[in-house]
Amino acid sequence: MSDLTLALAEAARVLREATDVTLLGHVNPDADALGSALALGLALHRRGVRVHVSFGAPETVPESLADLDSEGLLVPASEVPARPEVLVALDAGSVGRLGPLADRVATAGQVVVLDHHLSNPGYGTVNVVDPTAEATAVVVLRLLDELRVPVDAAIARCVYAGLVTDTRSFRHATAATHRIAARLIEAGVEPEAVSRPLMDSHPFGYLGMLSRVLGRAVLDSAAAGGRGLAYAVVTLSDAAGLRPEEVESVVDLVRTVAEAEVAAVAKELTPGVWTVSLRAVSEVDVREVAQLLGGGGHRLAAGFTATGDADAVMASLRSALDAVAGRQHTIV
């Protein structure tokens, strides 16, 4: 029996015995973090468990994800128990990714970590971390099966949301993942109804922001060992009046530049504080680059946080890319 199978069984045991469970996604939650938390939260809620689902920041749930909370399980960070009986951390590759709620890891009676980030150190009392899974939602679905929970339409929608976004609409999906998608559709998911709010619906002001930001985009052909870096910067003024979802989506456009292996978008959170999203086509391990800068993620999708002006942040990124290229000689 594999370590992962044993960990799933232990996580299921802990959750079967729990009467009060707090489920936390990472700060600035995406569809995988929040969808995973809500899918498991719904299952536990229906078993009579008291459930709190939350995240450290921002104060309100992203508008594109709000409809996933069909049972009203989401609570503000201020209402998260100070000493959870059982804490479940989902899609958070490190304690720090829980933001202002990271202290609950030390105060909880049990901590179950469900994740698919290779860099996850295993900070729980039970750690179910599968780097081969395309999304944490896949890990959660396995746990639901271990718990023998029926996957109805509401739960399936939450799992599908994480799956469709983390695989970029199944561009990075195995045959097994497509079979999971088929199972979720058979359970009642309407793919277009779930996917459009997450990826294909923006306010008109989004177009003006794109015009400004993409008009300043830079192509550095010499970066990343000569494979090329395309990057853009989104300032606070660029993002004014728009949802975080609009700002996050910019990297998906920058990554389409044919002349660059690596794409980066620096987004200003507060004056002089930036979060940088990194994407690679196939050859560069941007997780390693991000780790050099205090971040993490996956081989082809990662990120980090930095302070300073935008030019200094991008200079640091180029240096990290050069360091990785120099160490590996040829980036693979």
Residue pairs with C-beta under 8 A, 6 or more apart in sequence:
4 128
4 130
7 126
7 127
7 128
7 129
8 128
8 142
8 143
8 146
9 146
10 126
11 112
11 114
11 126
11 128
11 143
11 146
12 143
12 146
12 147
14 86
14 110
14 112
14 125
14 126
15 21
15 44
15 49
15 86
15 88
15 112
15 143
15 147
16 147
18 44
18 49
18 85
18 86
18 110
19 49
19 50
19 85
20 49
20 50
20 81
20 84
20 85
20 86
21 41
21 44
21 49
21 50
21 51
21 52
21 84
21 85
21 86
21 87
21 88
22 51
22 52
22 53
22 54
22 80
22 81
22 84
22 85
22 86
22 87
22 88
22 104
22 108
23 37
23 38
23 40
23 41
23 51
23 52
23 53
23 54
23 87
23 88
23 90
24 37
24 53
24 54
24 55
24 56
24 80
24 87
24 88
24 89
24 90
24 92
24 98
24 101
24 104
25 33
25 34
25 36
25 37
25 53
25 54
25 55
25 90
25 91
25 92
26 33
26 55
26 56
26 90
26 91
26 92
26 93
26 97
26 98
26 99
27 55
27 56
27 57
27 97
27 98
27 99
27 100
28 55
28 57
28 58
28 244
28 248
28 275
29 37
29 55
29 61
29 62
29 65
29 91
30 91
30 165
30 166
30 248
31 64
31 65
31 68
31 161
31 162
31 164
31 165
31 166
31 198
32 91
32 135
32 136
32 137
32 161
32 162
32 163
32 165
32 166
33 55
33 90
33 91
33 92
33 136
33 162
34 53
34 55
34 61
34 62
34 65
34 68
34 161
35 65
35 68
35 137
35 157
35 158
35 159
35 160
35 161
35 162
36 90
36 91
36 114
36 135
36 136
36 137
36 139
36 140
36 158
36 159
36 162
37 53
37 88
37 90
38 53
38 68
38 69
38 73
38 74
38 158
39 137
39 140
39 141
39 144
39 155
39 158
39 159
39 162
40 88
40 90
40 114
40 140
40 143
40 144
41 51
41 53
41 71
41 73
42 70
42 71
42 73
42 154
42 155
42 158
43 144
43 147
43 149
43 155
44 51
45 51
45 71
45 73
46 149
47 149
51 73
52 73
52 75
52 79
52 80
52 81
52 84
53 69
53 73
53 74
53 75
54 74
54 75
54 76
54 77
54 79
54 80
54 101
55 77
55 98
55 99
55 101
56 77
56 98
56 99
56 100
56 101
56 102
57 77
57 99
57 100
58 244
59 76
59 77
61 69
61 74
62 243
62 244
62 245
63 243
63 245
64 197
64 198
64 201
64 243
64 245
65 161
65 198
67 197
68 157
68 158
68 161
70 154
70 157
71 154
77 100
77 101
80 101
80 104
81 104
82 104
82 107
83 107
83 108
83 109
84 104
84 107
84 108
84 109
85 108
85 109
85 110
86 108
86 109
86 110
86 111
86 112
87 104
87 105
87 108
87 110
87 111
87 112
88 111
88 112
88 113
88 114
89 98
89 105
89 111
89 112
89 113
89 114
89 115
89 123
89 124
90 114
90 115
90 136
90 140
91 114
91 115
91 116
91 117
91 136
91 162
92 98
92 113
92 115
93 115
93 117
93 119
93 120
93 296
93 297
94 119
94 120
94 121
94 123
94 296
95 102
95 105
95 123
96 102
98 104
98 105
105 111
105 123
105 124
110 125
110 126
111 123
111 124
111 125
111 126
112 124
112 125
112 126
112 127
112 128
113 120
113 122
113 123
113 124
113 126
113 127
113 128
113 129
114 128
114 129
114 136
114 139
114 140
114 143
115 127
115 128
115 129
115 130
115 136
115 139
116 129
116 130
116 131
116 132
116 133
116 134
116 135
116 136
116 138
116 139
117 129
117 131
117 296
117 297
117 298
118 131
118 287
118 298
118 299
119 287
119 291
119 296
119 297
120 127
120 129
122 129
128 139
128 143
129 139
130 138
130 139
133 139
134 163
134 166
134 167
134 172
134 173
134 174
134 177
135 162
135 163
135 165
135 166
135 167
136 162
136 166
137 158
137 159
137 160
137 161
137 162
137 163
137 166
138 163
138 177
138 180
140 159
140 162
141 151
141 159
141 180
144 151
144 155
149 155
151 159
151 183
151 184
151 187
152 187
152 188
153 187
153 188
153 189
155 187
156 183
156 184
156 185
156 187
156 188
156 189
157 184
157 188
157 189
157 194
159 180
159 184
160 181
160 184
160 185
160 189
160 191
160 194
161 194
161 198
163 173
163 177
163 180
163 181
163 184
164 170
164 181
164 191
164 194
164 195
164 198
164 199
165 198
165 199
167 173
167 177
168 252
169 195
169 199
170 177
170 178
170 181
172 300
173 181
185 191
199 249
202 245
202 246
202 249
203 242
203 243
203 246
205 241
205 242
205 246
206 242
206 246
209 234
209 238
209 239
209 242
209 246
209 247
210 250
210 253
212 238
213 232
213 233
213 234
213 238
213 250
214 232
214 250
214 253
214 254
216 232
216 233
217 230
217 231
217 232
217 254
218 230
218 231
218 232
218 314
219 228
219 229
219 230
219 257
219 259
219 260
220 228
220 229
220 230
220 231
220 260
220 318
221 228
221 259
221 260
222 228
223 229
223 262
223 318
223 321
223 322
224 260
224 261
224 262
224 284
224 321
224 325
224 331
225 284
225 321
225 322
225 325
225 330
225 331
227 260
227 261
227 262
227 283
227 284
227 331
228 257
228 259
228 260
228 261
228 262
229 260
229 261
229 262
229 263
229 264
229 317
229 318
229 321
230 254
230 255
230 257
230 259
230 260
230 262
230 263
230 264
231 254
231 263
231 264
231 265
231 266
231 314
231 317
232 250
232 254
232 264
232 265
232 266
233 265
233 266
233 268
233 310
233 314
234 247
234 250
234 265
234 266
234 267
234 268
235 268
235 310
236 268
236 270
236 271
239 246
239 247
239 267
239 268
247 267
248 267
248 277
250 265
250 267
251 263
251 264
251 265
251 277
251 279
252 279
254 263
254 264
254 265
254 279
255 263
255 279
255 281
257 263
261 280
261 281
261 282
261 283
261 284
262 278
262 279
262 280
262 281
262 284
262 286
262 289
262 321
263 278
263 279
263 280
264 276
264 277
264 278
264 279
264 314
264 317
265 276
265 277
266 274
266 275
266 276
266 306
266 310
266 313
266 314
267 274
267 275
267 276
267 277
268 274
268 310
269 275
269 305
272 307
272 308
272 309
273 305
273 306
273 307
274 305
274 306
274 307
274 308
274 310
274 313
275 303
275 304
275 305
276 293
276 295
276 303
276 304
276 305
276 306
276 313
276 317
277 301
277 303
278 286
278 289
278 290
278 297
278 301
278 302
278 303
278 304
278 317
279 286
279 300
279 301
280 286
280 299
280 300
280 301
281 300
282 300
283 331
283 332
284 321
284 324
284 331
285 299
285 324
285 331
285 332
286 297
286 299
286 300
286 301
286 302
287 296
287 297
287 298
287 299
287 302
288 324
289 302
289 317
289 320
289 321
289 324
290 296
290 297
290 302
290 303
290 304
291 302
292 320
292 323
292 324
293 304
293 306
293 316
293 317
293 320
294 304
294 305
294 306
295 302
295 303
295 304
295 305
296 302
296 303
296 304
297 303
306 313
306 316
307 313
324 331
325 331
